[in-house]
């Protein structure tokens, strides 16, 4: 799911808009990982209203330096891949819908490249 909002919208406010859309489109999803910005009443709201388990991945207070957090690296890695698209590096878009469209486009390009590599390697393997 992609939801682009104005800068003055908090993570929790955006989640109350995005999570019902997620639930509506993807009924089989029952667990959502989130960072510390989503703590509080949102966890119980998601459980009671949407039947979603919102699991908060927190950084422990006793950790020092760089530590890979469970599931958090997936988000950071994905954002890194998307930022390879020049159009997403800067905020060129004035409409949230345009930003969302370019994120979809960038993700589609990533998937298409991977599929092409997989198809090419399978073709090479079948010739050997």
C-alpha positions in Angstrom: 0.0 0.0 0.0 1.1 3.5 -0.8 -0.3 6.6 0.8 1.3 10.0 0.3 0.2 12.7 2.7 1.0 16.3 3.5 4.0 16.9 5.8 1.7 17.9 8.7 -0.1 14.5 8.8 1.4 12.3 11.5 2.1 8.6 11.0 -0.8 7.6 13.3 -3.3 9.8 11.4 -2.2 8.4 8.0 -2.4 4.8 9.4 -6.1 5.4 10.3 -6.7 6.1 6.6 -4.4 3.5 5.1 -5.1 0.5 7.3 -8.8 0.3 6.4 -7.8 0.5 2.7 -5.2 -2.2 3.2 -7.8 -4.5 4.9 -10.3 -3.9 2.2 -7.9 -4.7 -0.7 -5.9 -7.5 1.0 -8.2 -9.5 3.3 -5.6 -12.2 4.0 -3.2 -9.8 5.6 -3.5 -10.1 9.4 -0.1 -8.9 10.7 1.4 -5.5 10.0 4.9 -4.5 11.3 5.4 -0.8 12.2 8.0 1.4 13.9 7.6 3.3 17.2 5.7 6.1 15.5 2.6 4.0 15.4 2.4 3.1 19.1 -0.5 4.1 21.4 -4.2 3.7 20.7 -3.6 2.8 17.1 -2.6 -0.8 18.0 -5.8 -1.5 19.9 -7.9 0.4 17.3 -6.4 -1.8 14.5 -7.1 -5.0 16.5 -10.7 -4.1 17.5 -11.9 -2.4 14.3 -9.9 -4.1 11.5 -8.9 -7.4 13.1 -5.3 -6.5 12.3 -2.3 -7.2 14.6 -0.1 -4.2 14.5 3.3 -5.3 15.8 5.6 -2.5 16.8 9.3 -3.1 16.1 11.1 -1.0 18.7 14.8 -0.2 19.2 15.8 -1.3 22.7 17.2 1.3 25.0 20.3 -0.7 25.8 21.4 -0.9 22.1 24.4 1.2 21.1 25.5 1.9 17.6 24.1 0.4 14.4 21.8 -2.6 15.1 19.6 -4.3 12.4 16.1 -4.4 13.8 13.8 -7.3 12.8 11.6 -6.6 9.8 12.8 -2.9 9.8 15.5 -3.6 7.2 12.9 -4.7 4.7 11.4 -1.2 4.7 14.7 0.6 4.6 16.0 -1.7 1.8 12.8 -1.1 -0.2 13.0 2.7 0.2 16.6 2.5 -0.9 15.6 0.7 -4.1 12.9 3.2 -4.8 15.3 6.1 -4.4 17.3 4.9 -7.3 14.5 6.4 -9.4 15.7 10.0 -10.1 12.1 11.3 -10.0 11.6 10.1 -6.4 14.8 11.6 -5.0 13.3 15.1 -4.9 9.8 16.3 -4.2 8.9 17.4 -7.7 5.2 16.5 -7.5 2.6 18.9 -6.2 -0.2 16.4 -5.9 -0.1 13.3 -3.6 -1.7 11.2 -6.3 1.2 12.0 -8.7 3.7 11.0 -6.1 1.9 7.7 -5.5 1.8 7.1 -9.3 5.5 7.5 -9.6 6.2 5.2 -6.6 4.0 2.6 -8.4 5.9 3.2 -11.6 9.3 2.8 -9.9 8.2 -0.4 -8.1 6.9 -1.8 -11.4 10.2 -1.1 -13.1 12.1 -2.9 -10.3 9.8 -5.9 -10.6 10.0 -5.9 -14.4 13.8 -5.9 -14.3 13.9 -8.8 -11.8 11.4 -10.8 -13.9 13.5 -10.2 -17.0 16.7 -11.4 -15.3 14.9 -14.5 -14.0 13.5 -15.3 -17.5 16.9 -14.8 -19.0 18.7 -17.0 -16.5 16.0 -19.7 -17.0 16.4 -19.5 -20.8 20.2 -19.8 -20.5 19.8 -22.8 -18.1 17.4 -24.6 -20.4 20.0 -24.3 -23.3 22.7 -25.9 -21.2 
